[in-house]
């Protein structure tokens, strides 16, 4: 039995060791502002337009505040500074090319090329083991929506539904889907050669089935010897626990390693609204307790099957992160297990990230990059998230203020 590490998510000295006094005060100011719903509502309504109009003073304000807090830089090269800084504290990096998807085949090909460029860069950096992709970055939303609807009409396993749906596409759409698969193969093949993991982001429920099918196809090809491709499951959905168990059965049958990145989710309000408007049963859990229960159940399931599952606990929930630690300790497994990884967004939950890293866990920050005008949608979501998540801003502020007091600032 390995010696158990004492981890406290209240240890602010470890959590903020990487921040200077000035950076700590800037974070205190920013989270204080995000704690004011009226201000966030005003900011998120006018900022995208102001940036679109290319107002220089607006970009300057964004760059010095919310951009600096949540984004690694405008270019890959600027990200090096942040990645190198995090490496000193045992924290790795997940690169995210933070540009929202644009429609059109030329844009899809360009996005694919950009993802490959990021992978090639990550493969040269010892502290960047992963990058993330969104299938909607290189596939038409309407095509995914059509495929998903067809899959729901079919019976059988996910992959059987997918095959039948593709057969029923028009010749033009079948060719279009072939191009999507080709782009995905190019991305995953490059990642496999460079030994870089690819996290496939979750999407809205009404396009998720073809994304799941495509990702499992990639796992079946590239995850035979080690885990390269990871699917993301959103556990505020009431069907994802069973989906992950079904995915595990497919991995066992097809002899590949299941890459499982676990999140609670990102589209809850949109999902509930659409379900109500279109009069179908909401895919969202009835309450937070149900989401927490399923999330922790799937963490337990994954750690019980680490021979076939490579797990990423991508969570800002302190209890869920600690659960993974405790389960490994109970099994006498090392915290630095090659099939267990923890991750949080850059700029949030440093108390979790850096205390896990200090204890020897494999942990990373999800680090987006891109021009300010392109990452504004991501930044607006971070601002809204920190306002809407119960207690998130309060928790961040309390920890920052505790460290400010400890330093005597």
C-alpha positions in Angstrom: 0.0 0.0 0.0 1.5 3.4 -1.0 1.8 6.1 1.6 -1.2 8.3 1.4 -0.6 12.0 0.4 -2.2 14.6 2.5 -4.0 17.0 0.1 -5.8 20.1 1.2 -7.7 22.2 -1.3 -7.7 25.0 1.3 -3.9 25.4 1.0 -3.6 28.8 -0.7 0.2 29.0 -0.4 0.6 26.1 -2.8 -2.4 27.2 -4.9 -1.1 30.6 -5.7 2.7 30.1 -5.4 2.9 30.8 -9.2 1.2 34.2 -8.9 3.1 37.4 -8.1 1.5 39.8 -5.6 0.4 42.0 -8.5 -1.2 39.1 -10.4 -3.0 38.0 -7.2 -4.4 41.4 -6.7 -5.5 41.5 -10.4 -7.3 38.2 -10.0 -9.0 39.5 -6.8 -10.3 42.5 -8.8 -11.5 40.4 -11.7 -13.4 37.9 -9.7 -14.9 40.7 -7.6 -16.2 42.2 -10.8 -17.5 38.9 -12.1 -19.4 38.5 -8.8 -21.7 41.4 -9.9 -24.3 39.8 -12.3 -25.5 43.2 -13.6 -21.9 44.1 -14.6 -21.3 40.7 -16.3 -24.6 41.0 -18.2 -23.7 44.5 -19.4 -20.1 43.4 -20.3 -21.1 40.3 -22.2 -23.7 42.2 -24.2 -21.5 45.0 -25.4 -18.0 43.4 -25.5 -18.5 41.2 -28.6 -19.8 44.2 -30.6 -17.0 46.5 -29.4 -14.4 44.0 -30.3 -16.0 43.5 -33.7 -15.8 47.2 -34.3 -12.1 46.9 -33.5 -12.1 49.5 -30.7 -8.5 49.5 -29.5 -9.2 50.6 -25.9 -11.7 47.7 -25.5 -9.1 45.2 -26.7 -6.5 46.7 -24.3 -8.9 46.4 -21.3 -9.8 42.8 -22.2 -6.1 41.9 -22.7 -5.1 43.2 -19.3 -8.1 41.6 -17.4 -10.2 38.6 -18.4 -7.9 37.5 -21.3 -4.9 37.5 -19.1 -6.8 35.4 -16.5 -8.2 32.7 -18.7 -6.1 32.6 -22.0 -2.5 31.6 -22.6 -1.9 34.1 -25.3 -2.8 35.1 -28.8 -0.2 32.8 -30.5 1.3 29.4 -29.8 4.6 31.1 -29.0 3.1 33.3 -26.3 1.7 30.1 -24.7 5.2 28.9 -24.2 5.7 31.4 -21.4 2.6 30.2 -19.5 3.4 26.5 -20.2 6.9 26.9 -18.9 5.7 28.7 -15.8 3.2 26.0 -15.0 5.8 23.3 -15.6 7.8 24.6 -12.7 4.9 23.7 -10.4 4.3 20.2 -11.9 1.3 21.3 -13.9 0.9 20.3 -17.6 -1.0 21.9 -20.4 -3.9 21.0 -22.7 -3.7 23.3 -25.7 -7.0 24.5 -27.1 -7.1 26.5 -30.3 -9.8 28.8 -29.0 -11.3 29.9 -32.3 -15.1 29.1 -32.7 -16.0 27.1 -35.8 -16.8 28.9 -39.0 -19.0 27.2 -41.7 -17.7 26.3 -45.2 -15.4 23.6 -46.6 -12.5 26.0 -46.8 -12.9 27.1 -43.2 -13.2 23.4 -42.2 -10.0 22.5 -44.0 -8.2 25.5 -42.4 -9.4 24.5 -38.9 -8.1 20.9 -39.5 -4.7 22.3 -40.6 -4.6 24.5 -37.5 -5.4 21.6 -35.2 -2.6 19.6 -36.9 -0.2 22.6 -36.5 -1.1 22.7 -32.8 -0.4 18.9 -32.5 2.9 19.2 -34.2 3.9 22.0 -31.9 2.7 20.1 -28.8 4.8 17.1 -29.8 8.0 19.2 -29.4 7.0 20.4 -25.9 7.6 18.1 -22.9 4.9 19.8 -20.9 2.0 19.7 -23.4 0.8 16.1 -23.6 -2.8 16.9 -24.9 -4.8 19.2 -27.1 -8.5 19.5 -27.7 -10.7 19.6 -30.8 -14.3 20.4 -31.6 -15.8 18.4 -34.4 -18.0 21.4 -35.2 -14.7 23.1 -36.1 -14.4 21.0 -39.2 -17.9 19.7 -39.8 -21.1 21.4 -40.8 -23.5 21.7 -37.9 -26.5 20.9 -40.1 -24.9 17.7 -41.4 -24.3 16.6 -37.8 -27.8 17.5 -36.9 -29.2 15.5 -39.8 -27.1 12.5 -39.0 -28.1 12.6 -35.3 -31.8 12.7 -36.3 -31.4 9.7 -38.6 -29.5 7.8 -35.9 -32.3 8.3 -33.4 -34.7 6.7 -35.9 -32.6 3.5 -36.1 -32.3 0.6 -33.7 -29.2 -1.2 -32.4 -25.9 -0.1 -31.1 -24.5 3.4 -31.6 -22.2 2.2 -34.4 -25.0 0.3 -36.2 -27.2 3.3 -36.0 -24.3 5.4 -37.4 -23.7 3.1 -40.3 -27.4 2.9 -41.3 -27.7 6.7 -41.0 -24.7 7.3 -43.3 -26.2 4.9 -45.9 -29.4 7.0 -45.8 -27.6 10.3 -46.5 -27.9 11.9 -49.9 -24.8 11.2 -52.1 -23.6 14.8 -51.5 -23.9 14.5 -47.8 -22.2 11.1 -47.8 -19.3 12.6 -49.5 -19.4 15.5 -47.1 -19.3 13.1 -44.1 -16.4 11.3 -45.8 -14.4 14.6 -45.8 -15.2 15.0 -42.1 -13.9 11.5 -41.3 -10.8 12.2 -43.4 -10.1 15.4 -41.4 -10.5 13.5 -38.2 -8.2 10.7 -39.3 -5.5 13.3 -40.3 -5.8 14.9 -36.9 -5.6 11.6 -35.0 -2.9 10.1 -37.1 -0.7 13.2 -36.6 -1.4 13.0 -32.8 -0.5 9.3 -32.7 2.8 9.9 -34.5 3.6 12.8 -32.2 2.4 11.0 -29.0 -0.1 13.8 -28.2 -3.5 13.0 -26.8 -6.6 14.4 -28.5 -9.6 15.4 -26.4 -12.7 15.5 -28.5 -15.1 18.1 -27.0 -18.7 17.3 -26.2 -21.4 19.1 -28.2 -25.1 19.7 -27.9 -27.3 16.6 -27.5 -28.9 17.0 -30.9 -25.5 16.6 -32.7 -23.7 14.4 -30.2 -24.4 10.9 -31.5 -22.4 11.2 -34.7 -19.6 12.9 -32.8 -19.6 9.9 -30.4 -19.6 7.5 -33.3 -16.8 9.3 -35.1 -14.7 9.4 -31.9 -15.2 5.7 -31.1 -14.1 4.9 -34.7 -10.9 6.8 -34.1 -10.4 5.0 -30.7 -10.8 1.7 -32.5 -8.0 2.7 -34.9 -5.6 4.7 -32.8 -6.1 3.4 -29.2 -4.9 -0.2 -29.6 -1.6 0.2 -27.8 -2.0 3.4 -25.8 -4.7 6.0 -25.4 -4.5 8.8 -28.0 -8.2 9.7 -28.5 -10.5 10.7 -25.7 -14.2 11.2 -25.8 -15.9 13.8 -23.5 -19.0 12.8 -21.6 -21.2 15.4 -20.0 -22.7 14.0 -16.8 -25.4 16.6 -16.3 -27.0 14.4 -19.0 -28.9 11.5 -17.4 -27.9 9.0 -20.0 -24.1 9.4 -19.9 -23.3 7.0 -17.2 -24.9 4.1 -19.2 -23.3 5.5 -22.4 -19.8 5.3 -20.8 -20.5 1.7 -19.6 -21.6 0.8 -23.1 -18.4 2.4 -24.5 -16.4 0.3 -22.2 -18.1 -2.8 -23.4 -17.2 -1.8 -27.0 -13.6 -1.2 -26.0 -13.4 -4.7 -24.5 -15.0 -6.2 -27.5 -12.9 -4.3 -30.1 -9.7 -4.4 -27.9 -9.0 -0.7 -27.7 -8.4 1.6 -24.7 -11.3 3.8 -23.9 -10.3 7.4 -23.5 -12.8 9.0 -21.0 -12.7 12.7 -20.3 -15.4 13.4 -17.7 -17.1 16.8 -17.3 -20.4 17.9 -15.8 -21.3 19.9 -18.9 -21.6 23.2 -20.7 -25.0 23.6 -22.5 -27.5 23.1 -19.7 -29.6 26.2 -20.2 -29.7 25.8 -23.9 -30.6 22.1 -23.6 -33.5 22.7 -21.3 -34.9 25.6 -23.3 -34.8 23.6 -26.6 -36.5 20.6 -24.9 -39.3 22.8 -23.6 -39.8 24.6 -27.0 -39.8 21.3 -29.0 -41.8 19.4 -26.4 -39.4 16.5 -25.7 -38.0 15.1 -22.5 -35.1 17.1 -21.3 -31.8 15.2 -21.5 -30.6 17.1 -18.4 -30.5 15.6 -14.9 -33.4 16.8 -12.6 -31.0 18.4 -10.1 -27.4 19.0 -9.2 -27.4 16.0 -6.8 -28.1 13.6 -9.7 -25.3 15.1 -11.7 -22.9 14.8 -8.8 -24.0 11.2 -8.2 -23.5 10.1 -11.8 -20.2 11.9 -12.1 -18.8 10.2 -9.0 -20.2 6.9 -10.1 -18.4 7.1 -13.4 -15.2 8.1 -11.7 -15.5 5.0 -9.6 -16.3 2.8 -12.6 -13.3 4.1 -14.6 -10.9 3.6 -11.7 -12.3 0.1 -11.3 -11.4 -0.6 -15.0 -8.0 1.2 -15.5 -6.7 -1.7 -17.6 -9.1 -0.6 -20.4 -9.9 3.0 -19.5 -7.7 6.1 -19.5 -9.5 8.6 -17.3 -9.4 12.4 -17.2 -11.3 14.0 -14.3 -12.0 17.4 -15.8 -13.8 19.0 -12.9 -13.9 22.0 -10.7 -15.8 20.1 -8.0 -13.5 19.5 -5.1 -15.2 16.4 -3.9 -15.0 14.6 -7.2 -11.3 15.4 -7.6 -10.6 14.1 -4.1 -12.7 11.0 -4.8 -10.3 10.0 -7.6 -7.4 10.5 -5.2 -9.0 8.4 -2.5 -10.0 5.5 -4.8 -6.4 5.2 -6.1 -5.1 5.3 -2.5 -7.6 2.6 -1.4 -6.5 0.4 -4.3 -2.8 1.0 -3.4 -2.3 2.5 -6.9 0.1 5.5 -7.5 -1.4 8.9 -7.8 0.8 9.3 -10.9 -1.0 6.4 -12.6 -0.5 6.6 -16.4 -4.3 6.1 -17.0 -5.5 8.8 -14.5 -5.3 12.5 -15.2 -6.9 15.6 -13.6 -7.6 18.9 -15.3 -9.1 22.3 -14.7 -9.5 25.5 -16.8 -6.6 27.9 -16.8 -7.5 30.8 -14.4 -9.9 28.8 -12.3 -9.7 26.4 -9.3 -5.9 26.8 -8.8 -6.5 25.4 -5.3 -7.4 22.1 -6.9 -4.8 22.0 -9.7 -1.7 23.0 -7.8 -2.4 21.0 -4.6 -3.0 17.9 -6.8 0.3 18.6 -8.6 2.2 19.1 -5.3 0.9 15.6 -4.2 2.3 14.1 -7.4 -0.8 13.7 -9.5 -0.9 14.0 -13.3 -2.7 17.3 -13.6 -3.1 20.0 -16.3 -4.6 23.3 -17.1 -6.9 23.6 -20.2 -5.1 26.5 -21.9 -6.9 28.2 -24.8 -5.1 30.6 -27.2 -6.0 32.8 -30.2 -6.5 36.4 -31.2 -8.7 38.4 -28.8 -11.5 38.8 -31.4 -11.7 35.0 -31.9 -11.6 34.0 -28.2 -14.2 36.5 -27.1 -17.0 33.9 -27.1 -14.9 31.7 -24.8 -14.2 34.6 -22.5 -17.8 35.6 -22.3 -18.8 32.0 -21.3 -16.2 32.1 -18.5 -17.6 35.4 -17.2 -21.2 34.1 -17.3 -20.1 30.8 -15.8 -18.4 32.4 -12.8 -21.6 34.4 -12.2 -24.1 31.6 -12.6 -22.3 28.7 -10.9 -23.5 28.7 -7.3 -20.6 29.7 -5.0 -17.9 29.5 -7.7 -16.9 33.1 -7.7 -17.3 33.3 -3.9 -15.0 30.3 -3.5 -12.4 31.8 -5.8 -12.5 35.1 -4.0 -12.4 33.6 -0.5 -9.2 31.7 -1.5 -7.6 34.7 -3.1 -8.4 36.9 -0.1 -7.0 34.3 2.2 -3.7 34.2 0.3 -3.6 38.0 0.2 -4.0 38.1 3.9 -1.4 35.3 4.4 1.1 37.4 2.3 0.3 40.5 4.3 -0.6 42.5 1.2 
